[in-house]
Amino acid sequence: MASSFDAVAMLLRGRQSLLCGVVLAIGISAMQARVRAADQADELIRRGVELRKNGQDAQALEAFRAAYQAQPTPRAQAQMGFAEQALGKWVDAERDVKAALENPKDPWIAKNTKTLRAALETVQQHLGNLQVLGSPRGARVKVDERDVGTVPFETPVRVKAGEIVKQVAAIVGGSGGGKPDYAQAGGKDAAKLPEALKKAEAIGREKLA
């Protein structure tokens, strides 16, 4: 009887050892994959920085985005924001620079916080909030092929406001204007609101392209 128990115990220990070996192998494989991803991301970022130095911001942005896909680090997202700023992609630049700054403990972010904040301030000088109110309720609005919500907007859309409202307000028999980061307008001809919304979409597409 004792020998039977000993055999079972040895079998269980053997299975445990095998399971530990499998878990260890999986862990090592995962670690190696993370190292490869980190190396790939670093190389893509270096390539993107060189492209930016040569004035090739669009190609640099592609490299930074690939780096972020390989390893989504605050550094990669910050570099995306810098390239988007250079290309005038203000909405995307604001999103990515702000997201990078939300990681103050990251060594690269900590080292470059001043530069990032200055970039964000510059980007935000080009942006304002576009709010669309009116009817028909539930009408969907797109800006730059991006579905931004239904009328009335629950939250404003980030755009270069001052130039847009002047053109949109004119359609409904009104006027408007303001600074790049804040503008408002009104009009009397509600029947032309759909046309005004289309105009807002067209201008938004042009400005955010």
N, C-alpha and C positions, 0 to 999 in steps of 0.2 A: 504494500500500500504506500509506504514511504517513497519508494522509487517512483511510483506513479505521480505523486505530488511533486517530487523533484523534477520530473520530466515536464510537467505542466508549467512549473515555475521557470524552468530554463526556456521553454517556448515563449512564455510571456515576456521574459527579459529580452529574448531575441527580437521579438516584434517591437518592443519599446526602443531597442537600439536602432532597428531599421527605420522606425518612424522618426526618431531624432535625427538620423542621417538624412532622411528626405527633407525634413524641415530645415536643417542646416544648409542643404544644397539649394533649396528654394531661396533662403535668405541671402546666400552668397550671390546667386544669380540676380536677385532683385537689386542688390547693392551694386553689382557690376553694371547693371542697366542704368542705374541712377548716375553713376560715374560717367558712363558714355554720354548720357543726355547732357550732363553738366559740361563736359568737354565740347560737345557739339554746339551747345548754346554759347559758350565762351568764344569759340571760333567764329560763329555767326555774328556775334556782337563786334568782335574785332574787325571783321570784314565790313560790317555796316559803318563803323566809325571811319574806316579808311575811305569808304564810298562818300561819306558826308564831307570829309576833308577835300575830296575831289569835286564837290558840288553835285554829286549824284544822289540827291535826297530821296527820290522815288525808289531807286534800287536799294538804298540803305534801309528804307522803311520795310521793304520786303524781307531783307535780311533780319532785321530786328523782330519782325512778326514771326519769322521762322524760329528764331531763338526763343521767343516767348512760348511757342508751341512745343518746342523741345523741352524747355524747362521754364515754367511761368514764374520768373523772379521779378522783384521790384525793379532791379537794375534794367532788365530787358524792357519792362513796361515804360520806364522813364526814358529810355532811348527811343522807344516808339513815339513818345510824346514830343521829344525834341525834333525828330524828323517830321512829324505831323505839323508842328509849329512852323518849321521851315517851308513846308508845302502849303501853308495857309489853311490846313484842315483844323480849324479852330475848335470845333466841337469835340473831335476825337482827341486833339491835343489836351484839352482841358480834362477830359475823362481820364486819360492815361497818366498825366502828370499828377493829378489829384490822387489817383489810386496808388501811385508810387510813394507819395508823401505820407500815405497812411501806414507806412512801415518804417517808422523812425529808428527802430532798433537794427534794421538791416545795415551792415557796415558801409556799403556803397552809398546808400541813401543818406546815412548820417554824415558821410564825408561831403556829399554834394547837395545838402539840403538848401543852402543859400542859393545855389544856381537854380535848383528846381523851383524854389519859391519865386525867384525873379522871372523865370520862364512862365510860371502860372499867372503871375500878375500881368505880364505882357499879353498872354493869350486872352485873359479875361477882359482886357481893354477892347478886344474885338468882338465881344459877345454880349448879347442881352437876352431877355426872355420874351418870346413871342407867344401871346395868349390869344386864342381864337374863341370868341363867344358869339352866340346867336342861334340860328336855326337853319336847316332842320336838325333837331337833336339826333345824335347818333351818326351823323354824316362822318365818314372816315376821312382823315387828312393825311397825306404823305408829303414828306420833304426829302428830296434827294433819294426817291424810291424807298424811303424808310417810313413805315407806318408809325406815325407819332401819336395817334389817338383819335378820339371821336369828339365831335362838337357837343357841348363845350369841353375844352381841355380841362382835365383834372390838374395837370401840372403844366407849366409853360414849356415851350420848346426853346432850346438854346440856339440862337441865330445872331447874325449881325443886324440888330433891330432897326437902327436909325434909318438905313437906306430902304429897308423893306416896307415899313409902314407907310411911307410917303407914296409909294407906287400902288400899294393895295388899297389905301384909303381913297385914292382918286377914283377908283372904279365905282365906289358906292356913294360918290358925290360928296366926299369929305376931304379932310386934310389931316396931316399928322407929321410927326418927326421927333427928333430928340438926339441923344448921344448914341454912340455905338453900343453902349451897354444898357441903355434904357430909352424907350420911345413908346408913344401911344398915339392913337388916332380914333376918329369916329366918322360916321357918315349917315346920310338920311335915306338912301335908296336901298332898303333891305332886300328888294327883289334881286339885286345884283350880288348878293352875298356869295352864291355859288361861284360866280365868275371871279370874285375877289379871292375866294379860297384857292381857286385854280392858279390865280396869279401869285398868291403867297407860296404855293407849292413850286411854281416855276422859278421864282426868285430864290427860294430856299435851296432848290436843287443847284442853281448856279453858284450861290454863295458858299454852299457847303461842299461843293465838288472838289 
